Amino acid sequence: MAFDGITIANIVKELNETIVGGKINKIAQPEADELILTIKNNRTQYRLLISASASLPLIYFTDKNKVSPLTAPNFCMLLRKHVGSGKITAVTQPGLERVIEIRIEHLNELGDLCFKTLVVEIMGKHSNIIFLNEERMILDSIKHVSLNMSSVREVLPGRDYFIPQTQDKKNPLAVTEEEFYAAVYGKPSNIAKAIYTSLTGLSPAAAEEICARAGIHGSDPADGLSGQEKERVFQAFSRFMEDVKVGRFTPNIVYSPSGEPVEFGAVPLTQYTDYTVREYDSISQVLEQYYAQKNIITRMRQKSADLRKIVQTALDRNWKKFDLQTKQMQDTKKMDKYKVYGELINTYGYNLEEGCKSFRALNYYTNEEITIPLDPTMTPQENSKKYFDRYNKLKRTAQALEEQLADTESEIRHLESIQAALDIAQQESDLSQIKEELTEYGYIKKHYTGGKKKMQAKSKPLHYISSDGYHIYVGKNNYQNEELTFKFATGGDWWFHAKKMAGSHVVVKSNNEELPDRTFEEAGRLAGYYSSGRTAPKVEIDYIQKKHVKKPNGSKPGFVVYYTNYSLIIEPDITGIRLVED
């Protein structure tokens, strides 16, 4: 839903429920455009992060802290001087603007009670944090904006503060039906765009959601809707805004079938019918999780691009080789025919006339009469030898191709397992292990350097705890799969893997106890999710006790064999399974 007025409204509700009445205990400015306020209220300490970054402005509660510079910036020092131990008395949002006003009560140098306001503007590249006195005059801001930078408004000490009205938009919390009709339906654009360009604080995603709830496609022209469709859109809009007015929020993140976060919202997003929606207790959790996961995915995609290219190139090459070998193997299937030709010539060829080009004979293997081509320049014995030579040559070729096909299939499986590992890599240390494996097997050339090898944190398997309290471990690459299965797991532990597809080894520590059905199900869900079948609606999972899992001699890391396993069909999903940060 982006950081629109509805998300801001949810944040304001959360701030009112947590920090109003609280005392500011600490103010830090870890970045040039970022503040962290530590507030104590009701015997609880809250850490509020406020960022006016042009690329990613944010405000949410966080448990994480950041290192601040030894010398605090001027804006931070000013806040500490005035409101360093102030009391937060109110948090408000003007209309549905992307603006939060935090009112702070404090004592001045003479002991008199004073009020200040910290204004947080979440407006993309124009985001700012502005400090006002009681007369709403700007004392300072984290970003100074002069008339040379903006012709709409100066943000400088001594100037009066106001919210710039750059567009003629209606307040969606107060708009009447007549105003809505006039503002939205008269625009020569699609209905979704007409909604978010006519009303303050609504993002394109919010407008699309209103259309979805009305049963209207967002791309339909606004001025082409029927009277009934217009009424449905207005009713959906009214119910949508009623939830916002009364603070009926449901913070959530929408995940694509591949597990990637695609959208977040403060209200349910019904437009994503085929996606997984995960609800959270607070909008702060949503924002922290969503942007952290987005950041990881973006960063890892950038860093893994070269490795992906290497793996894909090798895969393409091996698939071409496999197709060629398969075609050659098809050609060898005629070898038995040549063997039969040779035998039948030896059996019936004693009375053939000289210079014969073919002859018919009964195939005693099938009791069918067949025609055998002959070389008229050769004797029957020579023709027979020619067919036996062809048979033997094709037999040797088939034997060689059988080994080559097995090697190529093994190579493809190995590369697909590395590709799957790249899809779930979350840290640079994960990529480092994958690169090490690619180097070991010759896909990347080794480069020897004289300097010391840089120490890097070792990548570890993912660690989950089932709803019944059992520890579940998920390998993130072939090296981890190998170690998890053959060094970490004991004989009575349970081992899970997606059937006939690349994926992680999943081990459940059984503690020599009988596992509950729910733990089997959750381990199966993890095995499906961390496999190449994670986007499928259902995945078949093999599971077996670890003592029955074997590693063939000389096989690649992560490759195992097992027999008499159990199977279950499961939906690949990690919702509700607790991840432990080791």
Wavefront OBJ file of the C-alpha trace (Angstrom):
o trace
v 0.000 0.000 0.000
v 3.086 2.217 0.146
v 3.525 4.823 2.863
v 0.196 6.551 2.264
v -2.174 8.386 4.595
v -3.863 5.133 5.653
v -0.573 3.617 6.807
v 0.181 6.893 8.626
v -3.246 6.690 10.324
v -2.395 3.188 11.576
v 0.977 4.428 12.866
v -0.683 7.363 14.650
v -3.112 4.949 16.333
v -0.196 2.780 17.439
v 1.750 5.780 18.756
v -1.286 6.972 20.724
v -1.673 3.547 22.297
v 1.979 3.265 23.321
v 3.917 6.501 23.830
v 1.349 9.218 24.629
v 1.978 10.126 28.253
v 5.516 8.776 28.026
v 8.789 10.566 28.698
v 11.552 11.030 26.145
v 14.591 9.349 27.632
v 17.101 9.575 24.776
v 17.451 11.295 21.399
v 19.985 10.054 18.832
v 20.725 10.952 15.210
v 22.629 7.985 13.734
v 22.264 9.277 10.156
v 22.081 12.752 8.661
v 18.357 12.304 7.936
v 17.360 9.921 10.731
v 16.339 10.113 14.394
v 15.856 7.470 17.082
v 13.740 8.513 20.078
v 13.790 6.308 23.167
v 10.583 6.780 25.178
v 9.593 5.293 28.529
v 5.916 4.774 29.261
v 3.964 2.366 31.471
v 7.178 0.652 32.600
v 8.063 -0.115 28.991
v 10.816 1.346 26.831
v 10.022 2.095 23.178
v 12.535 2.881 20.455
v 10.967 4.961 17.666
v 12.908 5.211 14.408
v 12.100 8.224 12.205
v 13.786 8.469 8.817
v 13.428 11.340 6.344
v 15.507 9.523 3.728
v 14.635 10.637 0.199
v 14.748 7.030 -1.027
v 12.993 5.318 1.908
v 11.275 7.556 4.509
v 9.993 5.535 7.488
v 8.617 5.736 11.001
v 8.109 2.658 13.178
v 9.040 1.057 16.485
v 12.130 -1.129 16.444
v 14.116 -3.278 18.868
v 17.323 -2.611 16.972
v 19.697 0.196 17.859
v 22.222 2.027 15.708
v 25.626 3.454 16.490
v 25.475 7.253 16.711
v 28.344 9.627 15.877
v 30.551 10.703 18.789
v 29.572 14.327 18.214
v 25.832 14.783 17.870
v 24.626 16.887 14.885
v 23.148 20.337 15.554
v 19.531 19.242 15.042
v 19.948 16.425 17.560
v 21.576 18.803 20.083
v 18.679 21.261 19.700
v 16.115 18.545 20.369
v 18.045 17.331 23.410
v 18.210 20.895 24.777
v 14.473 21.554 24.449
v 12.706 18.185 24.787
v 15.416 15.824 26.050
v 13.220 14.811 28.976
v 9.907 16.050 27.629
v 6.525 14.334 27.933
v 4.594 13.321 24.820
v 1.038 14.626 25.226
v -0.502 13.934 21.806
v 0.145 12.376 18.416
v -2.070 13.588 15.573
v -2.477 13.415 11.804
v -3.972 16.398 9.926
v -6.741 14.927 7.780
v -5.294 11.965 5.925
v -2.051 13.778 5.080
v 1.238 11.893 5.213
v 2.156 13.988 8.230
v 2.514 13.059 11.920
v 2.620 15.739 14.620
v 4.088 14.725 17.993
v 3.223 17.290 20.700
v 5.762 17.444 23.540
v 5.414 19.136 26.942
v 8.563 20.308 28.750
v 9.966 22.848 31.214
v 12.144 25.713 29.981
v 15.186 27.189 31.746
v 12.906 29.209 34.065
v 10.833 26.181 34.985
v 7.814 27.299 32.980
v 5.681 24.725 31.172
v 6.154 24.898 27.376
v 4.984 22.964 24.344
v 6.858 22.005 21.209
v 5.834 19.967 18.166
v 7.926 17.502 16.213
v 6.487 17.184 12.713
v 7.316 14.102 10.623
v 6.533 14.483 6.917
v 6.612 11.219 4.963
v 6.534 12.615 1.425
v 9.039 10.702 -0.687
v 12.034 12.791 -1.673
v 10.448 15.798 0.108
v 10.322 13.994 3.491
v 11.485 15.979 6.490
v 11.535 16.175 10.293
v 10.638 19.674 11.492
v 10.772 21.113 15.043
v 8.188 23.819 15.906
v 7.596 26.167 18.865
v 4.199 26.921 20.409
v 3.417 29.482 17.676
v 4.183 26.812 15.030
v 7.269 28.652 13.921
v 10.113 26.484 12.655
v 12.965 26.255 15.168
v 14.955 23.896 12.936
v 14.593 20.915 10.620
v 16.691 17.885 9.758
v 16.713 19.150 6.149
v 16.801 22.852 5.260
v 14.796 23.802 2.177
v 15.322 27.265 0.675
v 13.331 29.001 -2.053
v 16.107 28.051 -4.471
v 15.240 24.406 -3.774
v 11.451 24.737 -3.617
v 9.123 27.468 -4.833
v 6.252 26.019 -2.795
v 7.607 26.365 0.760
v 10.731 27.306 2.661
v 11.703 25.066 5.569
v 14.160 27.237 7.510
v 14.443 28.442 11.128
v 12.193 31.457 11.742
v 9.648 30.605 9.040
v 6.016 29.757 9.828
v 5.132 26.124 9.298
v 2.343 25.000 6.989
v 1.513 21.887 4.982
v 1.936 22.657 1.275
v -1.250 22.290 -0.767
v 0.293 21.475 -4.135
v -2.803 19.729 -5.500
v -6.529 20.368 -5.252
v -7.454 17.151 -3.467
v -10.387 16.343 -1.203
v -10.059 15.002 2.325
v -11.344 11.395 2.049
v -12.388 11.434 5.714
v -14.791 14.314 5.144
v -15.737 14.179 1.442
v -19.473 14.064 0.659
v -21.079 11.818 -1.942
v -21.667 14.790 -4.261
v -18.025 15.919 -3.918
v -16.802 12.374 -4.532
v -18.871 12.026 -7.711
v -17.760 15.421 -9.033
v -14.069 14.893 -8.224
v -13.682 11.258 -9.340
v -16.110 10.431 -12.126
v -15.444 13.471 -14.254
v -11.768 12.655 -14.820
v -10.575 11.337 -18.215
v -8.533 8.502 -16.648
v -9.050 5.015 -15.283
v -11.098 4.755 -12.100
v -8.184 3.757 -9.812
v -6.092 6.740 -10.903
v -9.103 9.049 -10.634
v -9.541 7.998 -6.989
v -5.958 8.468 -5.812
v -5.423 11.705 -7.739
v -8.648 13.228 -6.369
v -8.340 12.307 -2.676
v -5.566 13.091 -0.202
v -3.505 10.282 1.305
v -4.667 7.423 -0.942
v -2.005 5.427 -2.767
v -2.546 3.569 -6.074
v -2.720 0.292 -4.102
v -5.475 1.699 -1.862
v -7.414 2.884 -4.907
v -7.066 -0.546 -6.551
v -8.301 -2.155 -3.325
v -11.422 0.044 -3.310
v -12.099 -0.953 -6.929
v -11.570 -4.654 -6.123
v -14.037 -4.469 -3.235
v -16.558 -2.813 -5.568
v -16.095 -5.562 -8.166
v -14.705 -3.041 -10.661
v -11.403 -3.344 -12.536
v -9.106 -0.451 -11.695
v -8.268 0.083 -15.360
v -11.912 0.788 -16.323
v -12.465 4.421 -17.436
v -13.861 6.618 -14.654
v -16.190 8.513 -16.960
v -17.469 5.300 -18.571
v -18.908 3.564 -15.503
v -22.606 2.881 -15.268
v -24.686 4.460 -12.530
v -24.773 1.163 -10.618
v -20.988 0.760 -10.859
v -20.453 4.319 -9.618
v -22.671 3.615 -6.643
v -20.761 0.395 -5.845
v -17.422 2.228 -5.951
v -18.676 4.967 -3.619
v -20.127 2.430 -1.162
v -16.844 0.450 -1.164
v -14.936 3.715 -0.612
v -17.244 4.721 2.268
v -16.853 1.370 4.043
v -13.096 1.494 3.446
v -12.800 4.946 5.004
v -15.079 4.002 7.902
v -12.514 1.384 8.931
v -9.822 4.079 8.863
v -11.954 6.554 10.848
v -12.625 4.125 13.697
v -9.086 2.697 13.633
v -10.097 -0.782 12.455
v -6.706 -1.767 11.073
v -5.293 -5.167 10.129
v -1.544 -4.788 9.471
v -0.445 -7.391 6.935
v 2.142 -8.347 4.322
v 1.245 -9.972 1.017
v 3.667 -12.633 -0.239
v 3.914 -13.936 -3.788
v 3.888 -17.721 -4.397
v 7.714 -17.569 -4.454
v 7.719 -16.152 -0.914
v 8.712 -12.626 -1.903
v 6.919 -9.742 -0.139
v 5.045 -7.807 -2.833
v 2.897 -5.402 -0.807
v 1.962 -4.390 2.713
v -1.178 -2.812 4.060
v -2.855 -1.409 7.159
v -6.159 -2.915 5.992
v -6.920 -6.293 4.362
v -5.925 -6.342 0.671
v -8.539 -8.531 -0.977
v -7.228 -7.851 -4.493
v -4.399 -10.410 -4.037
v -6.494 -13.563 -4.318
v -3.732 -16.070 -5.181
v -1.157 -14.722 -2.736
v -0.345 -15.524 0.884
v -1.346 -12.834 3.381
v 0.336 -12.765 6.786
v -1.196 -10.599 9.513
v 0.834 -8.913 12.270
v 0.059 -7.391 15.643
v 1.357 -3.944 14.741
v 2.097 -1.795 11.713
v 5.658 -1.338 13.045
v 6.248 -5.069 12.738
v 4.904 -4.952 9.185
v 7.137 -2.067 8.122
v 10.273 -3.490 9.736
v 9.685 -6.979 8.302
v 8.617 -5.815 4.845
v 11.482 -3.434 4.198
v 14.061 -5.731 5.816
v 12.950 -8.621 3.591
v 12.777 -6.405 0.520
v 16.258 -5.104 1.274
v 17.634 -8.630 1.680
v 16.063 -9.816 -1.582
v 17.282 -6.776 -3.534
v 20.785 -6.923 -2.086
v 21.102 -10.679 -2.529
v 19.868 -10.518 -6.121
v 22.514 -7.945 -6.927
v 25.280 -9.882 -5.205
v 24.215 -13.265 -6.591
v 23.760 -12.093 -10.200
v 27.210 -13.300 -11.323
v 26.803 -16.683 -9.626
v 23.341 -17.113 -11.147
v 24.755 -16.416 -14.597
v 27.506 -19.021 -14.110
v 25.003 -21.643 -12.941
v 22.480 -20.882 -15.693
v 25.168 -21.020 -18.399
v 26.381 -24.383 -17.101
v 22.795 -25.645 -16.884
v 22.022 -24.601 -20.469
v 25.192 -26.315 -21.673
v 24.384 -29.528 -19.811
v 20.779 -29.593 -21.015
v 22.006 -29.274 -24.615
v 24.458 -32.098 -23.965
v 21.687 -34.197 -22.400
v 19.388 -33.660 -25.396
v 22.170 -34.636 -27.815
v 23.072 -37.739 -25.791
v 19.395 -38.725 -25.581
v 19.072 -38.440 -29.357
v 22.210 -40.528 -29.839
v 20.845 -43.110 -27.422
v 17.643 -43.300 -29.472
v 19.778 -44.064 -32.532
v 21.430 -47.004 -30.765
v 18.064 -48.715 -30.323
v 18.387 -50.080 -33.874
v 21.407 -52.192 -32.820
v 19.243 -55.227 -32.040
v 17.882 -55.073 -35.578
v 21.430 -55.329 -36.985
v 22.165 -58.304 -34.725
v 19.047 -60.085 -36.043
v 20.047 -59.261 -39.650
v 23.474 -60.818 -39.089
v 22.031 -63.958 -37.519
v 19.387 -64.442 -40.234
v 21.967 -64.026 -43.014
v 24.106 -66.709 -41.335
v 21.047 -68.958 -41.012
v 19.439 -68.512 -44.435
v 22.089 -66.910 -46.622
v 23.819 -70.099 -47.842
v 21.649 -70.299 -50.970
v 21.604 -66.604 -51.869
v 22.374 -65.681 -55.434
v 25.490 -63.627 -56.122
v 24.735 -59.859 -56.431
v 21.489 -59.980 -54.378
v 20.389 -56.570 -53.027
v 18.004 -58.000 -50.408
v 16.213 -61.137 -49.345
v 13.196 -62.054 -47.222
v 13.500 -64.322 -44.221
v 11.456 -65.438 -41.218
v 12.479 -63.641 -38.017
v 12.374 -66.519 -35.540
v 12.254 -64.044 -32.613
v 8.899 -62.571 -33.712
v 7.655 -65.157 -36.271
v 7.346 -62.330 -38.799
v 8.817 -62.247 -42.276
v 11.208 -59.322 -42.793
v 13.275 -57.909 -45.674
v 17.036 -57.632 -45.067
v 19.033 -55.168 -47.256
v 22.298 -56.551 -48.680
v 25.390 -55.073 -50.278
v 25.528 -56.805 -53.710
v 29.321 -56.397 -53.847
v 29.757 -58.514 -50.698
v 29.335 -62.205 -49.968
v 26.647 -63.302 -47.460
v 29.356 -63.827 -44.817
v 30.708 -60.317 -45.411
v 27.173 -58.844 -45.194
v 26.630 -60.737 -41.940
v 29.932 -59.456 -40.532
v 29.019 -55.888 -41.554
v 25.767 -56.059 -39.541
v 27.466 -57.628 -36.527
v 30.120 -54.888 -36.637
v 27.376 -52.256 -36.647
v 25.659 -54.010 -33.750
v 28.835 -54.165 -31.664
v 29.692 -50.544 -32.406
v 26.225 -49.346 -31.378
v 26.352 -51.591 -28.301
v 29.627 -49.967 -27.196
v 28.161 -46.529 -27.963
v 25.027 -47.308 -25.896
v 27.138 -48.450 -22.946
v 29.234 -45.278 -23.117
v 26.142 -43.088 -23.549
v 24.473 -44.734 -20.565
v 27.362 -43.617 -18.365
v 27.496 -40.173 -20.006
v 23.745 -39.658 -19.557
v 24.003 -40.625 -15.884
v 26.896 -38.168 -15.436
v 25.017 -35.393 -17.252
v 21.841 -36.011 -15.230
v 23.911 -35.896 -12.044
v 25.498 -32.645 -13.202
v 22.070 -31.120 -13.938
v 20.726 -32.186 -10.536
v 23.801 -30.710 -8.878
v 23.449 -27.382 -10.718
v 19.704 -27.230 -9.995
v 20.446 -27.768 -6.307
v 22.903 -24.848 -6.419
v 20.290 -22.758 -8.234
v 17.768 -23.564 -5.481
v 20.375 -22.596 -2.869
v 20.823 -19.218 -4.580
v 17.059 -18.659 -4.352
v 17.061 -19.011 -0.554
v 20.426 -17.365 0.192
v 19.902 -14.622 2.780
v 23.423 -13.518 3.680
v 26.756 -12.956 2.013
v 28.127 -15.934 3.948
v 25.511 -18.120 2.185
v 26.771 -16.896 -1.192
v 30.343 -17.488 -0.088
v 29.621 -21.184 0.525
v 27.881 -21.492 -2.850
v 30.834 -19.831 -4.580
v 33.168 -22.223 -2.776
v 31.198 -25.186 -4.131
v 31.184 -23.783 -7.680
v 34.942 -23.313 -7.436
v 35.520 -26.819 -6.064
v 33.653 -28.380 -9.006
v 35.367 -26.280 -11.649
v 32.593 -23.848 -12.601
v 34.681 -20.959 -11.288
v 38.441 -20.782 -11.762
v 40.542 -20.706 -8.635
v 42.489 -17.504 -8.084
v 45.391 -17.810 -5.689
v 46.400 -14.681 -3.804
v 49.377 -14.148 -1.573
v 47.455 -12.232 1.096
v 45.572 -13.679 4.022
v 42.052 -14.862 3.361
v 39.469 -12.479 4.784
v 37.578 -14.039 7.688
v 33.827 -14.149 7.195
v 31.001 -15.231 9.458
v 30.109 -18.860 8.790
v 26.729 -19.474 7.246
v 24.454 -21.665 9.366
v 21.323 -23.669 8.563
v 17.955 -22.058 9.279
v 16.621 -22.979 12.708
v 12.877 -23.233 13.342
v 10.867 -24.421 16.329
v 7.666 -26.314 15.639
v 4.364 -25.508 17.330
v 5.004 -28.527 19.573
v 8.457 -27.302 20.594
v 10.663 -29.522 18.388
v 13.770 -28.054 16.772
v 13.775 -28.102 12.952
v 16.872 -27.313 10.869
v 16.935 -26.392 7.177
v 20.103 -26.529 5.059
v 20.593 -23.482 2.824
v 23.045 -25.091 0.374
v 24.633 -28.447 -0.452
v 27.460 -28.121 2.086
v 24.964 -27.373 4.843
v 22.699 -30.210 3.675
v 25.656 -32.594 3.853
v 26.691 -31.502 7.330
v 23.133 -31.375 8.637
v 22.272 -34.891 7.477
v 25.506 -36.787 8.095
v 27.193 -34.936 10.972
v 24.486 -33.124 12.945
v 21.476 -35.453 12.741
v 21.384 -38.685 14.736
v 19.796 -41.960 13.664
v 16.423 -41.408 15.335
v 15.939 -37.883 13.944
v 13.536 -37.387 11.040
v 14.716 -36.277 7.600
v 12.522 -34.492 5.013
v 13.058 -33.562 1.345
v 10.894 -32.520 -1.604
v 10.404 -35.550 -3.851
v 12.429 -35.586 -7.102
v 13.326 -31.893 -7.016
v 16.136 -29.661 -5.835
v 15.726 -28.464 -2.291
v 16.945 -28.283 1.274
v 17.488 -31.161 3.639
v 15.194 -30.641 6.639
v 16.016 -32.370 9.917
v 13.736 -32.589 12.965
v 15.493 -33.389 16.240
v 13.227 -36.049 17.716
v 14.945 -36.427 21.116
v 14.102 -40.136 20.697
v 10.410 -39.241 21.080
v 7.444 -39.926 18.824
v 6.762 -36.738 16.879
v 3.233 -35.250 16.809
v 1.462 -35.139 13.429
v 1.601 -31.337 13.460
v 5.406 -31.364 13.617
v 5.570 -33.742 10.628
v 3.278 -31.372 8.748
v 5.314 -28.265 9.618
v 8.614 -29.928 8.674
v 7.034 -30.991 5.380
v 5.880 -27.433 4.728
v 9.417 -26.191 5.291
v 10.857 -28.849 2.956
v 8.389 -27.793 0.257
v 8.983 -24.076 0.769
v 12.775 -24.398 0.609
v 12.725 -26.319 -2.659
v 12.347 -25.566 -6.350
v 8.642 -26.381 -5.914
v 7.937 -23.533 -3.504
v 5.620 -21.793 -6.020
v 3.532 -24.930 -6.606
v 0.162 -25.240 -4.822
v 1.137 -28.696 -3.495
v 4.454 -30.554 -3.192
v 5.104 -34.220 -2.416
v 7.532 -34.628 0.475
v 9.550 -37.744 1.280
v 10.385 -38.289 4.939
v 12.276 -41.024 6.734
v 14.397 -41.512 9.830
v 17.937 -40.292 9.289
v 19.458 -43.746 9.889
v 17.944 -44.912 6.590
v 19.499 -42.068 4.552
v 22.755 -43.071 2.834
v 25.382 -41.261 0.782
v 26.778 -43.101 -2.276
v 30.567 -43.214 -2.502
v 32.017 -40.386 -4.555
v 28.706 -38.527 -4.917
v 28.436 -34.741 -4.847
v 27.604 -32.897 -1.598
v 23.966 -33.130 -0.595
v 23.243 -36.176 -2.784
v 21.633 -39.070 -0.883
v 19.724 -42.305 -1.471
v 16.996 -43.841 0.675
v 14.321 -46.541 0.416
v 10.977 -47.438 2.058
v 10.270 -43.798 2.874
v 6.953 -42.220 3.844
v 5.334 -39.453 1.783
v 2.948 -36.578 2.339
v 1.380 -33.982 0.050
v 1.738 -30.521 1.516
v 1.329 -26.837 0.693
v 4.766 -25.155 0.769
v 4.457 -22.456 3.423
v 6.330 -21.196 6.493
v 3.477 -19.236 8.078
v 3.190 -19.823 11.813
v 6.502 -21.675 12.203
v 8.845 -19.740 14.488
v 12.277 -18.897 13.097
v 15.047 -18.708 15.695
v 17.887 -16.210 15.255
v 20.954 -18.273 16.205
l 1 2 3 4 5 6 7 8 9 10 11 12 13 14 15 16 17 18 19 20 21 22 23 24 25 26 27 28 29 30 31 32 33 34 35 36 37 38 39 40 41 42 43 44 45 46 47 48 49 50 51 52 53 54 55 56 57 58 59 60 61 62 63 64 65 66 67 68 69 70 71 72 73 74 75 76 77 78 79 80 81 82 83 84 85 86 87 88 89 90 91 92 93 94 95 96 97 98 99 100 101 102 103 104 105 106 107 108 109 110 111 112 113 114 115 116 117 118 119 120 121 122 123 124 125 126 127 128 129 130 131 132 133 134 135 136 137 138 139 140 141 142 143 144 145 146 147 148 149 150 151 152 153 154 155 156 157 158 159 160 161 162 163 164 165 166 167 168 169 170 171 172 173 174 175 176 177 178 179 180 181 182 183 184 185 186 187 188 189 190 191 192 193 194 195 196 197 198 199 200 201 202 203 204 205 206 207 208 209 210 211 212 213 214 215 216 217 218 219 220 221 222 223 224 225 226 227 228 229 230 231 232 233 234 235 236 237 238 239 240 241 242 243 244 245 246 247 248 249 250 251 252 253 254 255 256 257 258 259 260 261 262 263 264 265 266 267 268 269 270 271 272 273 274 275 276 277 278 279 280 281 282 283 284 285 286 287 288 289 290 291 292 293 294 295 296 297 298 299 300 301 302 303 304 305 306 307 308 309 310 311 312 313 314 315 316 317 318 319 320 321 322 323 324 325 326 327 328 329 330 331 332 333 334 335 336 337 338 339 340 341 342 343 344 345 346 347 348 349 350 351 352 353 354 355 356 357 358 359 360 361 362 363 364 365 366 367 368 369 370 371 372 373 374 375 376 377 378 379 380 381 382 383 384 385 386 387 388 389 390 391 392 393 394 395 396 397 398 399 400 401 402 403 404 405 406 407 408 409 410 411 412 413 414 415 416 417 418 419 420 421 422 423 424 425 426 427 428 429 430 431 432 433 434 435 436 437 438 439 440 441 442 443 444 445 446 447 448 449 450 451 452 453 454 455 456 457 458 459 460 461 462 463 464 465 466 467 468 469 470 471 472 473 474 475 476 477 478 479 480 481 482 483 484 485 486 487 488 489 490 491 492 493 494 495 496 497 498 499 500 501 502 503 504 505 506 507 508 509 510 511 512 513 514 515 516 517 518 519 520 521 522 523 524 525 526 527 528 529 530 531 532 533 534 535 536 537 538 539 540 541 542 543 544 545 546 547 548 549 550 551 552 553 554 555 556 557 558 559 560 561 562 563 564 565 566 567 568 569 570 571 572 573 574 575 576 577 578 579 580 581 582
